[in-house]
Amino acid sequence: MMVSRTFGRATRSPHELEEAVATFTAKAARKLRREGLVAGALCVFVSSSRFKENFYYNSARSRLMTASNHTPTLLKSALALTQQLWRDEVEFARAGVILTKLVDENIIQLSLFDDDYDPTDERSKQLMQAIDELNQLYGRDLVRFAAVGTNQHWQTRARYCSNRWTTRWSELPIAKC
């Protein structure tokens, strides 16, 4: 499962790159929960614009001790990988998160050495469910993690999108006599 985007404007800020990766990780975790899956491994990739000189692309992978769809667990791993990928001289234009080793959330292989996450903990499951329900009822990203940020200057611009007449009431054309 992958979530990635090209940025609306390239960034040289480690904070903005971390915000982008955190946003993609949170979206991927939400997709996992919606499908009833957990991920056993995580990959973060970053790149500069391939149309400019000194193209840079790199990725880093991490295996989770216990497969998870718990957003804080995935964020912790993804942000650690993002810090490994950071380069001061690179102007980043794209990033993404890939979740692999997907299995059903009811068939999790527990780890003896994982103290951070307990998949049998009902409170963390209820927290993720409450956040997902609030966001579904009152609008996407109403409740979000601080790592996602608020002023996402890197966000993809959508100025030239086609009209969504068949899926959005607000964009339905109005006939005037």
SVG drawing of the C-alpha trace seen along z (x, -y; Angstrom):
<svg xmlns="http://www.w3.org/2000/svg" viewBox="-36 -33 60 48">
<polyline fill="none" stroke="black" stroke-width="0.4" points="0.0,0.0 1.5,-3.3 0.7,-6.9 2.9,-9.5 2.7,-12.9 4.8,-15.4 4.9,-18.6 3.3,-21.8 6.6,-23.5 10.0,-21.9 11.3,-22.2 14.7,-22.4 13.1,-22.3 13.5,-19.1 10.4,-20.1 8.3,-20.3 9.6,-16.9 8.8,-15.3 5.3,-16.9 4.7,-15.4 5.9,-11.9 3.8,-12.1 0.7,-13.1 1.3,-10.2 1.9,-7.7 -1.3,-8.8 -3.3,-8.4 -1.8,-4.9 -2.6,-3.9 -6.2,-5.0 -6.4,-2.9 -5.0,0.1 -7.6,-0.2 -10.4,-0.6 -9.3,2.6 -8.8,4.5 -5.1,5.0 -1.8,4.4 1.7,3.7 4.8,5.6 7.3,3.3 7.5,-0.3 9.5,-2.1 9.9,-5.8 11.3,-7.3 12.2,-10.9 13.4,-12.5 14.3,-15.8 12.9,-16.8 14.1,-14.5 14.0,-17.5 16.7,-19.4 20.4,-18.8 21.7,-16.5 18.7,-14.3 18.5,-12.6 16.5,-9.6 16.8,-7.5 14.7,-5.2 15.0,-3.5 13.1,-0.5 12.2,0.6 10.6,3.8 8.2,3.4 8.7,5.8 4.9,6.3 2.7,5.7 0.5,2.6 -2.0,0.2 -1.6,-2.1 -0.8,-5.5 1.7,-6.6 3.7,-3.4 3.9,-3.9 4.7,-7.6 7.6,-6.8 9.2,-4.5 8.5,-6.7 9.9,-9.9 13.1,-8.0 13.6,-6.9 13.0,-10.4 15.7,-11.8 18.1,-9.2 17.2,-10.3 17.6,-14.0 20.3,-15.8 21.0,-19.6 22.0,-20.2 18.9,-18.6 15.7,-20.4 13.0,-17.7 10.1,-17.5 8.5,-14.2 8.1,-11.8 6.1,-8.7 5.4,-5.9 5.0,-2.2 3.6,0.3 4.4,4.0 4.0,7.4 0.3,6.8 -1.8,9.3 -5.2,9.5 -5.4,7.5 -6.9,10.6 -3.8,12.7 -0.9,10.7 2.4,12.5 3.4,11.0 7.0,10.2 8.6,11.0 10.8,7.9 8.3,5.3 7.5,3.1 6.1,0.1 2.9,1.6 0.4,4.1 -2.1,5.0 -4.4,6.5 -4.7,3.1 -8.3,2.1 -7.7,-1.6 -5.4,-2.2 -7.8,-0.4 -10.7,-2.6 -8.6,-5.7 -7.8,-5.0 -11.5,-4.1 -12.7,-7.3 -10.3,-9.4 -11.4,-7.7 -15.1,-8.1 -14.7,-11.8 -12.8,-12.5 -15.5,-10.6 -18.4,-12.4 -17.0,-16.0 -14.5,-16.2 -11.2,-14.8 -8.3,-15.6 -10.4,-17.3 -8.5,-15.3 -4.9,-14.7 -1.5,-14.1 0.8,-17.0 3.5,-15.6 1.2,-16.2 1.4,-20.0 -1.1,-22.7 0.4,-25.0 1.4,-22.4 3.2,-24.7 4.5,-21.6 0.9,-20.4 0.1,-19.6 -1.6,-22.4 -4.9,-21.4 -5.7,-24.5 -6.2,-22.7 -8.5,-19.8 -11.4,-18.8 -14.9,-19.5 -16.4,-16.7 -20.0,-17.1 -20.9,-13.4 -19.4,-13.2 -19.8,-16.7 -23.1,-18.5 -21.3,-21.8 -19.8,-21.5 -23.0,-20.6 -23.7,-23.1 -26.8,-25.3 -29.0,-26.1 -30.2,-29.7 -33.2,-30.7"/>
</svg>
